Amino acid sequence: WIGSFDRNVYVLNASTGALVASAETSSPIYASPVHSASTGLVIVANLRGDVIALDEETCAARWTLTSGHAIFASPRVDEHAQALLLGTVDGVVRAHAISDGCELWTCSAALGPIFATPCWFVQASTPYACVASQDGGLTCIGWGGELVWQVLGPGKGHSAPSVEDSMVAIADAEGTVRLLRAVDGAELARTCIPCPVHSSVVLLARQDRTFASLHDLRSNSQCCARYFDLIVGCRDNNVYSYELRVEPDLMP
């Protein structure tokens, strides 16, 4: 499934690349389509602000909604919550039911236009949304659309945040990469790459590196430090990988 600036969505055979089907929308498509396996829908958003749910088998529209503002960021699907998350250039985050597009909540707390895909994460069995805005803001939103926390970074941002094991990683156009605690937005670490970053970071928990620190061993503590890999692509044509260690007292 590929969205195009000619306003069409094209369905290609994954093995041969042959065109299988297409569907026309009302405006050029910048964001990548997203698939919901549980509903059999492919969600497409365009620059007019329209969101169209297409049947994965027939390519026919099941439902359509209009946000009224251009959508550059790819939608995000949460199959567990059966919700679709949208970020628009007016700085509003919207949650809709995947099944029929009905609005669940809206939040206008973002600090600027949204061009990066929002993400979901779960903390203490409760889902949250995390979204980065162009002015460098990072906003955490509760399931009901309420503001949980918000921080402003040192530079403008185009990349989406990555959440893993209660940690949030984010990069900005100044090359600053930060690690924050998902529960409250507290910054735990940062580094600076001497080149702009416009791509999204990837944060991975290292399941094979949950070793006890020397202090843990000496104190006979059962708590262990956690290790993460943070991977980010940069405008200097390089991909950087960092190993991060988070001490137990900094974890939620």
Secondary structure by P-SEA (a helix, b strand, c coil): cccccccbbbbcccccccccccccccccccbbbbbbccccbbbbbcccbbbbbbccccccccccccccbbbcbbbbbbccccbbbbbccccbbbbbbccccccccccccccccccbbbbbbbcccbbbbbbbcccbbbbbbcccccccccccccbbbcbbbbbcccbbbbbccccbbbbbbcccccccccccccbbbcbbbbbbbccccccccaaaaaacccbbbbbbbbbbbccccbbbbbbbbbcccccc
